[in-house]
């Protein structure tokens, strides 16, 4: 896959990815192949000679593949609707896509807003399309006033639970919970279990 990405060869990349999916469940492929690949390639981009086009090429390819699968499963789901968004300043949304795929596989419906979502707009989104919960993703260092002000104001303005996951949120668990949100860490399976338990308790 690394060689295909470096050659910008979508056909070869697609063939390898589809071969993996023919042998293993998509969750396992994402966890054991795609996530380590992203980590490895990320280090390569930092330290080795590369071009930005490689990163953009693979990111677009992966979003398209994950998005198509999420869209298909979403049409057949009837469970609680989750609003998924990356925090302001978070431009890497592949982790959110992985979460969305796991969620729809478990029967949830998802509304994915993607990267860099303004928190002040989310209450209006919920007014238009009622959701059972908001799930926010943040892997990077949040802006200074994001948790103390923007997240706290969001949690006060809506009547549904706000969950925050990702490495950045895990490192600031106390601030997340002080703001009125629920920190679910960076691992998808435990996060979904915690979200499910919270929704059942609130029903």
JOFEN-V443966 format. One record per run of one state. SS is the DSSP state (h for helix, s for strand, l for the rest). FROM is the first residue (numbers start at 0). LEN is the number of residues. Records with the same first field share a line. If there is no record, write none. Layout:
SS: FROM-LEN + FROM-LEN
This chain:
l: 0-1 + 6-3 + 23-2 + 47-4 + 74-6 + 86-7 + 105-3 + 114-4 + 128-4 + 137-8 + 157-3 + 165-1 + 171-1 + 178-3 + 185-2 + 202-1
h: 1-5 + 9-14 + 25-22 + 51-23 + 93-12 + 118-10 + 145-12 + 166-5 + 172-6 + 187-15
s: 80-6 + 108-6 + 132-5 + 160-5 + 181-4
